[in-house]
Amino acid sequence: MGGADGAGAGRGRAGGETGVLGVGEVRGAGFRSVANAGAQSHAANRPRPWTPAFAGEQESSGGPVRFAGYAAVFDVPDRGGDVIRPGAFGSRVRRVPLLWQHRGKPVGVIEAIGEDARGLRVTARVDAPELAALVAKGAVNGLSFGYRTVKTRQGRWREIEALELCEVSLVARPMQGLARVHAVEGVTAVSARPDRPTQPIVGSVRLPA
């Protein structure tokens, strides 16, 4: 799929498609911008982000960086009109590569991934030095994922009810506004409201080993 993060592949609108897609990146001109409207309409009832089990604080070493966040938030239309429904990832989500902008070379390791009431939550370690530094500074905080659809339903939005997860990516500009890093280990930054699509939650934390 084309977009501001420069990654992805084109697709049709039918279930069972084989293109690898990203929910987290901004698509090109001609697509509807619906993410903010969807976020506002669902914000009152949306579950809050989970809190990682913190064990104190540590200083950032300039090496690998660990983060927690959501690669997708359920029931929120993205700018292309897709909505991920609860249960779409399945009860057991397999480990997949951590990429940058959906490109093929891994930039780290996903340590834990799974659905909760809010969406697809991820804990990961970024090993690529330059990207790790940007994540630590909060300069990169968007998340996305690549997938193949298994079951969809077309209504006002294209509702994705089942999918095959292929990868999770850090991206410069997420397609779904709430798909963000919200905690970075050993980094202190200004916290923000989790239901504001353009701002991540980043705090001084130690993620569990």
KEROTOR-594091 format. One line per 2 residues: number of its first residue (from 1); for each residue y, z, x of C-alpha. Coordinates in pm, whole numbers. Each point is the difference from the previous one (the first is absolute). Last residue first. Layout:
N
NUM	Y/Z/X  ...
//
This chain:
209
209	-893/3156/1238  231/115/-279
207	357/-134/8  267/202/175
205	336/-23/-169  372/-47/52
203	101/-206/-299  27/-356/-129
201	21/-86/-369  86/-366/-32
199	314/-154/-154  43/-338/-170
197	-220/63/-302  159/329/-104
195	-288/180/-172  -93/202/309
193	345/165/22  120/11/358
191	-61/208/311  225/-40/302
189	-200/-35/321  -211/216/230
187	-298/-155/174  -313/178/126
185	-238/-177/-236  162/-249/-234
183	6/54/-377  101/-227/-288
181	-104/-347/118  76/-233/-286
179	-131/-200/-295  264/118/-249
177	200/-323/6  -294/-231/-53
175	65/-311/207  58/206/311
173	257/-108/261  -82/51/369
171	-374/25/-51  -277/236/108
169	-322/-156/-113  -322/104/-173
167	-302/-229/8  -270/-174/-206
165	-25/197/-326  -220/-166/-263
163	159/21/-343  -41/135/-352
161	247/52/-287  287/-218/121
159	244/-36/-290  207/-318/10
157	310/116/-184  109/-53/-362
155	-365/-62/-62  -261/-161/222
153	-309/199/89  -158/1/343
151	-343/68/150  -132/-63/350
149	318/-77/193  -10/-40/375
147	211/237/203  260/53/270
145	204/318/0  361/107/31
143	206/282/148  369/23/88
141	131/267/236  133/-181/307
139	331/130/140  -106/357/-80
137	41/99/365  -368/90/37
135	-100/-325/-172  217/-198/242
133	-148/181/302  -354/-63/-125
131	86/-369/-40  111/-27/361
129	-297/194/135  -285/-160/-203
127	-224/302/-71  98/79/-360
125	-223/270/-151  -80/7/-372
123	-10/212/-315  1/-208/-317
121	45/58/-369  -76/-268/-257
119	178/102/-320  148/291/-192
117	-306/171/-151  -189/-27/328
115	-173/-298/154  -141/-6/350
113	68/-47/370  -55/212/310
111	25/-68/374  138/-354/-9
109	22/-111/361  270/-174/202
107	181/-329/56  -288/-228/-102
105	46/-371/84  -28/-237/-297
103	351/-2/-143  59/162/-339
101	356/108/101  -141/240/260
99	-366/90/-49  -216/306/-66
97	-359/-116/-42  -221/111/-293
95	-196/315/-80  -186/-25/-329
93	139/144/-322  -250/201/-202
91	77/41/-372  126/-355/-34
89	321/-165/117  109/-104/-350
87	-68/349/-138  358/51/-114
85	171/-332/-79  188/-214/252
83	282/-193/-167  106/-352/103
81	332/-149/-116  107/-159/329
79	255/270/75  -259/271/-44
77	-79/157/-334  -71/377/15
75	-319/122/-169  -156/144/314
73	178/49/330  -129/-199/296
71	-22/46/379  100/363/-47
69	90/218/296  -114/213/292
67	87/-51/365  -137/48/350
65	185/-127/306  -152/-112/330
63	208/74/311  367/99/28
61	-100/365/9  150/112/-330
59	19/379/6  -245/196/-212
57	24/186/-324  -222/234/-197
55	-340/-63/-154  89/-229/-290
53	-248/-95/-269  153/-323/-132
51	209/37/-318  -90/-238/-281
49	274/-219/-142  117/93/-352
47	-188/-131/-302  196/-259/-205
45	107/109/-348  379/-1/36
43	3/-280/254  -176/-258/-219
41	305/-183/-141  203/43/318
39	-269/-133/231  -62/-298/-225
37	365/-93/-2  19/40/378
35	-307/-215/62  93/-283/-235
33	171/-258/221  -139/-324/-140
31	-124/-257/248  197/-317/69
29	108/88/351  -268/132/234
27	-225/303/-34  85/346/128
25	-301/171/153  -213/291/-121
23	-241/-148/-250  -145/-221/271
21	-251/-273/-68  -315/-142/153
19	-90/-316/-191  -347/1/-155
17	73/-7/-370  -248/171/-230
15	246/50/-284  245/-277/-78
13	367/-12/95  -12/-241/293
11	65/88/360  201/-67/313
9	-62/183/326  140/302/179
7	261/71/262  362/-59/94
5	134/343/-91  266/-164/-210
3	-253/-182/-209  -262/-269/-27
1	-341/85/-137
//
